[in-house]
Amino acid sequence: MKNKFKEYHKFTKEELLKLSKESLYVFDTNILLNMYRYSRSTVEDFFTVFSKLKNENRVWIPYQVGIEFYENRINVIAEQKKSYQEILKSITKFKNDISAKYKNHPFLNFEEIFSELNIKAISQLENKIYEAEKLQPNWLDRDEILERINLIFENSTGEELTEERLKEIKLEGKHRYENKIPPGFKDDNKSDHKKFGDLIIWFEIIEKAKSCKKNIILVSGDTKDDWWLEKDGNKIMPLPALKKELYKQAGVNFHIYTPDAFLEFSTFELEKKDSSISEARKFQKFDDLMGTDQQRNYNLQSRSLNISSPFLSDKFNSIIIEIENNIINVAEKINPYDPINDSINYTNITNKIDIIKFQLKLMKNENFNDLFTIKLFDTILNNLSNILSEMLSNSRLYLDDIDELYNSISIIEKHRKFISTIT
């Protein structure tokens, strides 16, 4: 039975290891652009694996990936360059906003506080940013990342599709998207120039698999549900429909690695593998949380230098304590006065609140010294606000409970407004 329905079965660890040693690795656009985003040590680990796979003739990119890489490359580099000045502006804005709001505080001398802050903390931070800016490579002048990518994928890139073939794919894409046939249907709201990118890549992969007769591992940071089978936020495996289509068309197996999994399951020795996996995973988590607008994510992440401020860290920890004590407790104690006929699944809500509690517990160990962590915290607050709004939609609540829910949502939105001022 398994052989007839193999697309519904996950690969075992042993099967994945075998697959990793034999498959052709196909890289998505975001993997190439990530080389401008990661630290230099992580980039070196990626290129170590790229090079060794290249020597085994097991790397390849579709022509569409090459197009998307070149179209986005300069924007990503430019964002990296201007990120330093944007961070310095954010620091100045933070100082000015606090000074303006509390300059007449009856018990605090903010001129004295900011004098100390400037001397001890902010000036050191600003100097650190200036030094980091000096070390930033001028990739628009001499792009060693581009040079290395060109070497890796020389003779390992798909051929340009004819206009006739592109028209055929787009015509078929309209039918597939209407019927939610993966991949690419999640991009149906994009412009015609971009909406069929994933589908073009997929058809290029199918043709490559037919000619090389190797199993395919796609390495991609795209975790939308038109690529992945997902349950309760967990990516289980590539969609069975994709595995089935590739096997039916080319007679080979299909799997997807996220960037961190690509390094983790690499069979090659790497100098700083653990730290590189951790960094790649952090970027991937950010992409998952922020959604599929790739360019927006690059812009946000490129501004994420190590912003250290004890004031910010203390502020966020105080927010977490307030959320736990004054909002989570409110949500947990609320029960409808007619639970039997209640229109809301309170078991589901309880499970969601438990997840939020666990996430808040983890956030207590963070220093809130980068935009990734701050944006992650904002997403948690947004999820909590949505849960409370869901509870409000129940018409069988006591008036006092309704009042407390509205107040709790107001508190959350106040904190999210604060977060928006520093991001």
C-alpha positions in Angstrom: 0.0 0.0 0.0 2.9 2.4 0.8 4.2 2.1 -2.7 0.9 3.2 -4.2 0.6 6.2 -1.8 4.3 7.0 -1.2 3.6 10.8 -1.6 1.8 10.7 1.7 4.8 9.3 3.6 7.6 11.3 5.2 11.1 10.2 4.5 12.8 8.5 7.4 16.2 9.9 8.7 17.9 7.0 6.9 16.1 7.8 3.6 16.9 11.5 4.0 20.6 10.8 4.5 20.6 8.6 1.4 18.6 11.3 -0.5 21.1 14.0 0.6 24.0 12.0 -0.8 22.4 11.2 -4.2 20.0 14.0 -5.2 20.3 17.1 -7.4 20.1 20.2 -5.3 17.9 23.0 -6.8 18.2 26.4 -5.2 15.4 29.0 -5.0 16.0 32.7 -5.4 15.9 33.5 -1.7 18.8 31.2 -1.0 21.1 33.2 -3.3 19.9 36.5 -1.9 20.4 35.3 1.6 24.2 35.4 0.9 24.0 39.2 1.2 22.1 38.9 4.6 24.0 36.3 6.6 27.2 36.9 8.6 30.4 36.2 6.8 31.0 32.9 8.7 27.6 31.6 7.8 28.1 32.6 4.1 31.4 30.6 4.1 29.6 27.5 5.4 27.0 27.8 2.6 29.6 28.2 -0.1 31.6 25.3 1.3 28.6 23.0 0.7 27.8 24.7 -2.6 31.4 24.0 -3.8 31.4 20.4 -2.8 28.1 19.7 -4.4 29.3 21.6 -7.5 32.3 19.2 -7.7 29.8 16.3 -7.6 27.7 17.9 -10.4 24.7 18.1 -8.0 23.8 21.8 -8.0 21.4 23.6 -10.4 19.1 26.6 -10.6 16.2 27.2 -12.9 16.6 30.1 -15.4 13.7 31.8 -13.6 15.7 31.8 -10.3 18.5 33.6 -12.1 16.1 36.3 -13.4 14.6 36.9 -9.9 18.1 37.0 -8.3 19.4 39.7 -10.7 16.1 41.7 -10.4 16.3 41.7 -6.6 20.1 41.8 -6.0 20.7 45.5 -6.2 17.8 46.4 -3.9 19.0 44.0 -1.3 22.5 45.4 -1.5 21.2 49.0 -1.3 19.1 48.2 1.8 22.2 46.7 3.5 24.1 49.9 2.8 21.6 52.4 4.1 20.6 50.3 7.1 23.3 51.8 9.3 22.1 55.4 9.0 18.5 54.2 9.5 19.5 52.6 12.8 21.2 55.8 13.9 18.1 57.8 13.0 16.0 55.4 15.1 18.3 55.9 18.1 18.0 59.7 17.8 14.2 59.4 17.4 14.0 57.2 20.5 15.9 59.8 22.6 13.8 62.7 21.3 10.5 61.0 21.8 11.3 60.1 25.4 12.6 63.6 26.1 9.6 65.3 24.6 7.1 63.1 26.5 8.7 63.2 29.9 10.7 66.4 30.0 8.5 67.9 32.7 8.3 64.7 34.8 8.1 65.8 38.5 10.4 63.2 39.9 12.9 62.5 37.0 15.6 64.7 35.6 15.6 63.5 32.0 18.4 65.9 31.0 20.6 64.2 33.5 19.5 60.7 32.5 20.1 61.3 28.8 23.5 62.8 29.6 24.5 59.6 31.3 22.8 57.6 28.5 24.7 59.4 25.8 28.0 59.1 27.5 27.9 55.5 28.6 25.5 53.7 26.2 24.3 55.4 23.1 27.7 56.9 22.2 29.3 53.5 22.4 26.5 52.0 20.3 26.8 54.7 17.7 30.5 54.2 17.5 29.9 50.5 17.0 27.5 51.1 14.2 30.0 53.5 12.5 32.7 50.9 12.7 30.4 48.2 11.3 29.5 50.6 8.4 33.2 51.0 7.5 33.5 47.2 7.3 30.5 46.8 5.0 31.7 45.6 1.6 30.9 47.8 -1.3 29.1 45.1 -3.4 28.0 47.6 -6.0 31.7 48.3 -6.7 33.1 44.8 -6.5 30.6 42.0 -5.6 32.5 38.9 -4.5 29.2 37.3 -3.6 28.0 37.6 -7.2 31.4 36.3 -8.4 31.2 33.2 -6.3 27.6 32.5 -7.2 28.5 32.8 -10.9 31.3 30.2 -10.4 29.1 27.8 -8.6 26.3 27.9 -11.1 28.4 28.2 -14.2 27.0 25.5 -16.6 24.5 24.6 -13.8 21.6 27.0 -14.8 18.5 26.2 -16.8 17.9 27.5 -20.3 15.6 30.4 -21.0 12.1 29.4 -21.9 10.6 30.4 -25.2 7.8 33.0 -25.2 5.5 30.3 -26.5 6.3 28.0 -23.6 5.9 30.9 -21.0 2.4 31.6 -22.5 1.5 27.9 -22.1 2.6 27.9 -18.5 0.7 31.1 -17.7 -2.4 29.7 -19.4 -2.2 26.4 -17.4 -1.4 28.5 -14.3 -4.7 30.2 -14.4 -6.5 26.8 -14.4 -4.2 25.5 -11.6 -4.6 28.5 -9.4 -8.4 28.5 -9.7 -8.3 24.9 -8.5 -5.6 25.4 -5.9 -3.2 23.1 -7.6 0.3 23.7 -6.2 2.7 25.4 -6.4 2.2 29.2 -6.8 -1.5 29.7 -6.2 -0.8 31.8 -3.1 0.8 34.4 -5.4 -2.4 34.7 -7.5 -2.9 38.3 -6.1 0.4 39.5 -7.4 1.0 41.3 -10.7 1.1 39.2 -13.9 4.9 39.8 -13.9 5.4 38.0 -10.6 2.4 35.7 -10.0 3.6 32.7 -12.1 7.3 32.8 -10.9 7.0 29.7 -8.6 5.0 27.8 -11.3 7.7 28.5 -13.9 10.4 27.3 -11.5 8.3 24.1 -10.8 8.0 23.3 -14.5 11.7 23.9 -15.0 12.4 21.5 -12.2 10.2 18.8 -13.8 12.0 19.1 -17.1 15.4 19.0 -15.4 14.3 15.9 -13.4 13.3 14.2 -16.6 16.7 14.7 -18.2 19.0 14.0 -15.3 16.9 11.2 -13.7 18.0 12.2 -10.2 15.9 12.7 -7.1 15.3 16.4 -6.5 15.9 18.4 -3.3 14.7 22.0 -3.5 16.4 24.4 -1.1 14.0 27.3 -0.4 13.0 29.7 2.3 9.5 29.8 0.9 7.2 28.1 3.4 3.8 29.0 2.1 1.2 26.3 2.1 1.3 26.0 -1.7 4.6 24.2 -1.2 4.3 22.6 2.3 1.9 20.3 4.1 1.3 22.1 7.4 -0.5 21.2 10.6 -0.8 23.5 13.6 2.0 25.7 12.3 4.4 22.8 11.7 5.8 22.1 8.3 5.4 18.3 8.0 6.7 17.7 4.4 6.3 19.0 0.9 2.7 18.8 -0.4 1.9 15.2 -1.5 0.5 16.7 -4.8 4.0 18.0 -5.6 5.7 14.7 -4.7 3.2 12.8 -6.8 3.4 15.1 -9.8 7.2 15.0 -10.0 7.3 11.2 -9.6 4.6 10.8 -12.2 6.3 13.1 -14.7 9.9 12.2 -14.1 10.0 9.0 -12.0 12.0 10.6 -9.1 11.5 11.6 -5.5 11.1 15.2 -4.3 11.9 16.9 -1.0 12.4 20.4 0.3 15.0 21.8 2.7 14.8 25.2 4.3 18.2 26.9 4.5 18.9 25.8 8.1 17.9 22.2 7.3 20.1 22.3 4.2 23.1 22.9 6.4 21.9 20.6 9.2 21.6 17.6 6.9 24.7 18.4 4.9 27.0 15.4 4.8 30.1 17.7 4.6 32.2 18.9 7.5 31.7 22.6 8.2 33.9 24.8 10.4 31.1 26.6 12.3 28.1 24.5 11.4 26.1 25.0 14.6 26.3 28.8 14.6 25.5 28.9 10.9 22.4 26.6 11.3 21.3 28.8 14.2 21.6 32.0 12.2 19.9 30.5 9.1 17.1 29.3 11.4 16.6 32.7 12.9 16.3 34.3 9.5 13.9 31.6 8.4 11.7 32.1 11.5 11.5 35.8 10.7 10.4 35.1 7.2 7.8 32.6 8.4 6.4 35.2 10.8 6.5 38.2 8.5 4.8 36.4 5.5 5.7 36.1 1.9 6.6 39.7 0.9 10.2 38.8 0.3 11.4 42.3 -0.5 9.8 43.7 2.7 11.6 41.0 4.7 14.9 41.8 3.2 14.5 45.5 4.1 13.6 44.7 7.7 16.3 42.2 8.2 19.0 44.3 6.6 18.4 46.9 9.3 18.8 44.3 12.1 22.2 45.1 13.5 22.9 44.5 17.2 21.1 47.3 18.9 21.8 47.0 22.6 19.9 49.1 25.1 19.2 48.2 28.7 16.3 50.6 28.6 14.6 48.8 25.8 15.3 45.3 27.3 13.8 46.4 30.6 10.8 47.9 28.8 10.0 44.7 26.9 10.4 42.6 30.0 8.0 44.8 31.9 5.5 44.5 29.1 5.8 40.7 29.3 5.1 40.7 33.0 2.1 43.0 32.5 0.7 40.7 29.7 1.1 37.6 31.9 -0.4 39.1 35.0 -3.1 41.4 33.7 -4.2 40.0 30.3 -3.5 36.2 30.2 -5.2 35.9 33.6 -8.2 37.8 32.4 -8.5 35.6 29.3 -8.1 32.4 31.4 -10.8 33.2 33.9 -13.5 34.2 31.4 -16.2 31.6 30.8 -19.5 32.1 28.9 -22.6 31.9 31.0 -24.1 29.4 28.6 -21.1 27.2 27.6 -23.2 24.3 26.2 -24.8 26.5 23.5 -21.7 28.6 23.1 -20.7 29.4 19.5 -17.0 29.5 20.2 -14.7 26.5 20.8 -13.2 27.4 24.2 -11.0 24.3 24.1 -9.3 25.7 21.0 -9.0 29.1 22.6 -7.4 27.6 25.7 -4.9 25.8 23.6 -4.0 29.0 21.8 -3.5 30.8 25.1 -1.2 28.1 26.3 0.9 28.5 23.2 1.1 32.3 23.9 2.1 31.6 27.5 4.9 29.3 26.3 6.1 31.9 23.8 6.1 34.6 26.4 8.2 32.4 28.7 10.7 32.0 25.9 10.8 35.7 25.2 11.9 36.4 28.8 15.3 34.9 27.9 15.7 37.4 25.0 17.7 40.6 25.2 15.6 42.4 22.6 18.7 43.7 20.9 17.7 43.2 17.3 14.7 43.7 15.0 14.0 40.0 14.6 13.3 39.5 18.3 11.2 42.7 18.5 9.1 41.7 15.4 8.7 38.2 16.8 7.3 39.7 20.1 5.0 42.0 18.1 3.6 39.0 16.3 2.9 37.3 19.6 1.0 40.3 20.8 -1.0 40.5 17.6 -1.9 36.8 18.0 -3.0 37.4 21.5 -5.1 40.4 20.4 -6.8 38.2 17.8 -7.6 35.6 20.4 -9.3 38.2 22.7 -11.2 39.5 19.7 -12.4 36.0 18.9 -13.6 35.7 22.5 -15.5 39.1 22.2 -17.4 37.7 19.2 -19.2 35.4 21.7 -22.6 36.9 22.6 -22.9 34.9 25.8 -20.4 36.8 27.9 -21.0 38.8 31.1 -20.8 42.6 30.7 -17.8 42.8 33.1 -15.9 40.2 31.0 -16.6 42.2 27.8 -15.3 45.3 29.5 -12.1 43.5 30.6 -11.5 42.1 27.1 -11.9 45.5 25.5 -9.4 47.0 28.1 -7.0 44.1 27.5 -7.0 44.6 23.7 -6.5 48.4 24.2 -3.4 47.6 26.4 -2.0 45.3 23.7 -2.5 47.8 20.9 -0.8 50.5 23.1 2.3 48.2 23.3 2.2 47.4 19.6 2.1 51.2 18.9 5.3 51.6 21.0 7.0 48.8 19.0 6.1 50.4 15.7 7.9 53.6 16.8 11.2 51.7 17.1 10.9 49.4 14.0 
